[in-house]
C-alpha cells in the first residue's frame, strides 16, 4: 500500500532512522546509471563518539560500530533482607551518532569528491555541538571545492542552518527544502521549496565544471521508502509529530479521511 499523501508523508518523520538509511541507499542507486562513466555515487558513514568529559566529539569512519554498554554496579542485599531473587541487570545506553551521506567521486582523479548529498537528520538541525559539527563540515566542502546538495524533509526549524525560511520570500516558503551550493559559487545557494501538498520534484545534482546537472527524482524514492519499509502500518488517527497546524492540518485530515485512513 502506498502513502495517502501525494508528496512527503509527514508521519514518516517519527520513523526517521529507517527513512534516512533507505534514502541514502536509494539516492546512490538512482544516480549511478545517470553519471558519466568515471564518476561513482557511494554511500558513506561516519560515527560521532562524544567523550564523557564534554570534549569535542571524535569522528570515525567505520564498517561496524561496537557500543560498550558497561555493567551496572549493585550492592549485595543487606544481611537479613527479604530480597533473595537475583535480578537480571539490563542497562540501556544510547548508541553513537551515525552521519550518513552520499558522495559522488571521480575514480580517475584519485577518488576526488565532486559532490556530496546530505539528507538531514534531526541532530543536524537541533541545538548543540552536533549542529556545529555539521555546519563546520559544510564549510569544509566549500573550502575543498565540493558541490553540496542538502535535502531537508523534516519540518523542524531551520533556525540554526545556513539557509532558513526567513531567507525566502513569504510566498515561496515551504515545510521542506532542498538547498544546492555549487563549488564555483560557494556564496550562492539555490533553494528549492518543497510544498507539503505537492509531489516532491526532481532536484539538480551538480557535477564537474562543464557537465550538465543530473536530476534526482525525490518522489519515487520516498514512495519506495514507504513501501520497502512496510510503513503502511502507520496509525494515521493521531496527529503527526511535530503536528500540522491550521490549513495544513485540515488538508491532511481531508486526505486521510478520503483514503479511509482516519
N, C-alpha and C positions, 0 to 999 in steps of 0.2 A: 504494500500500500504506500502511496506517495503522501507527502505532506499536504495538508489542506491549504497551505499558503502559497501564493503564486511566486514569491521570491524567497527571501531568507525567512526561515521559521524561527520566531523569537523564543520558542520553547526549547530550542536546541542549546541556548546559552547555558542552561542548567546542566548540560551534558558535555561541557566544552572539552574535557580531556579527550574523549573519544572523537569528537568532531575535529579537533586540532590534528591529532595523529593521522586521521584518514585524509584530511585536506592536504597536508604536506605530501603524502604519498601520491595522491591523485593529481596534484598540480605537476609534479615532476613527470608523471606518466603522460599527462596530457600535452606537456610542452615538448618532450623529447622528439616525437616524429616531425615536429614543425621547425626544428632548429637546423642551422647549417651543419654539415657532416662533421665538423671539427669542434662542435660545442656539445656539452653534456649537461643535463639537468639532474642534479644529485641532491638527495635529502641529507642534511647534516644535523647532528645533535651535539649539544654541549651540556654539561652538568655543572650547576652552580652549587658550591658547597660553602655554607656560611659557618664561620667559626663561632664557638660558644662565647668568646670574649668580645664579639662585636666587630672584629676586624673585617676588612673588605672581603667579599666572597671570592674564593678561588674558582677558576673556570677550567674544566677539564673536558676533553673530547674523549668519549668512551664508547665501547661496544656494549658493555654490561655495567650497570650501576648497582653496587652492593651497598646496602644501608645497614650500619651497625645499630641494632636496637638496644643493646645493653641488657643488664639483668636488674630487676627490681630488688632493692635491699629491704629485708624484712627481719624484724627481731623475732626470736623464738617466743612462743607463748609463755607467759609468767607461770611460775610454779603454782599448781592448784587450779589453773584456768580450766574453764569448762570447754574451751575450744580444743578439740582433738583431731579435727579433719584437716589434712594438709591441702592448702589451696593450689590450684594451677595459676601461675603468675603470667599474666598477659599484659605487656606494656606496649602502647601504641606510640610510635614515633613518626613524625612527618618525614616523608622522603625528600630527596634533593629536588630542586627546581630544574626542570629539563627545558632547554632552549632549542626548539626545532625550527628549521628553516630550509629553504631550497636555494641552492647555488647553481648558477649556470657558469661552467668553467670552460676555458679554451684548452683543449688537450694538446694542441700543437704549440702552445706557449707555456709549457710547464704547469698546466692546470691553473693558469691565471684566472682569478674570479672576475667575471664580466658583469654579472647581475645577481643580486640577492633578492629573494621574495620572502617577506616576513608576513606570517599570519598571526595577528596579535592575540595574546592571551591576557587574562585579567591582570596578572602581575606586571605586564608591560605598561599598563595604564595606571596602576594604583600608586599610592604614595610609598616612598621609601627607597631603599638602596637599589632594588632590582629595577625600578623605573629609571634611576640614574644610570645604572649599568647599561640598560638598553639604549638610552639616548647617547651615551658615550660610544656604543657600538655603531650607531648611525653616523656619528662624526667620523669614525674610523673608515667607514665605507666611502664617505665623501673625500677624505684625505687620500685614499688609495685609488680614486678614480673608478669606483664601482657604482653601477646603476642600482637603484633601490625601488622595489615595489612593495608597499605596505598595505596589506588588506585588513581592514578592521570591520569584522562582522559582530561586534559586541556593542551594545547600546550604552555602556558606561561612559562617563565623562572623559573627554579628551583634554581636560584642562592642564594635564602635565605632559602633553605631547607637543612635538614641534609645530604641528598644524592642528588647530582646534576649530570648532564650529564658528567661533567668533571671527575667524578669518574669511568666512564665506558670506556672500550676500544672503540676506534672510530668505529669499525665495529659492535659493539653491541648497539650503541646509537639509540634511537627511540623517537618519539614525545610523547609517553605515557609510563608510568612506573607503575608497582606495586612493592612496597617495603615491605618486610616481615622481622620483627625483633622478634626473639624468646626470650622468657623470660629467657631461660637457657643460651643464648649467646647474651646479650644486646649490646655488642660491635660489633657484626657482623650483617650486613644486607644482605639479599638475594634480589637481584634486578632482576626483570623480565621485559625486554624491550617489549613494545607492538607496533609493527610497524603499520603505517597508512594503508598500502596496504594489510594487512592480517586480517583474522577474529581474534577477541580478544580470547585469550586462556583461559583455566582453570588455576586458580592460587591456591596455597595451603593456607589453613587456619589452623594454628596450634592450638592444644587444650592442654590438660594437659600432663604432662610427661608420657611417655609410651603409649600414644594414637596416632593413625595414624592421619595424616592431613586429613582434609575434602577439597575436590576440589570444588571451586566456579567457575562455568561456567559464564564468563562475557558476551560472545556474545549473548546468549539468553536473558540476562537481558537488554542489551542496545537495542536489537530488540524489546523487549516488551515495553520499554520506548517509543520508536519511534511510535509504533502502538497505545498504550494506550493513549499517549499524543496528538494524532492527528497531529503529526509533518510532515505528508505528504503534509502539506500546505506550506512547506518551499520554498521560491523562490531561486532556485539554479543559477540564472543568474549572480548576482554579486558574487564577491569572498567572502569566509567566513571571519569571524573576530575571531582571527587575520588571515590575508591572508596566504595562502600557497605560497611557493616560489620554483622556479627552477623546477626540475624534478617532485616534488610532485604536483606542480600546473598543469603541463602538464598532469600528470597521472590523476588527478582529473577531468580535463576538458574532457579527453577521456572517463572516466567513465560516466560522466553526459551526454555527447552527445550520447553515446551508449544507455543510458537509456531513451533518449528523454526528459531529464530534463533541457536542455540548448539549 
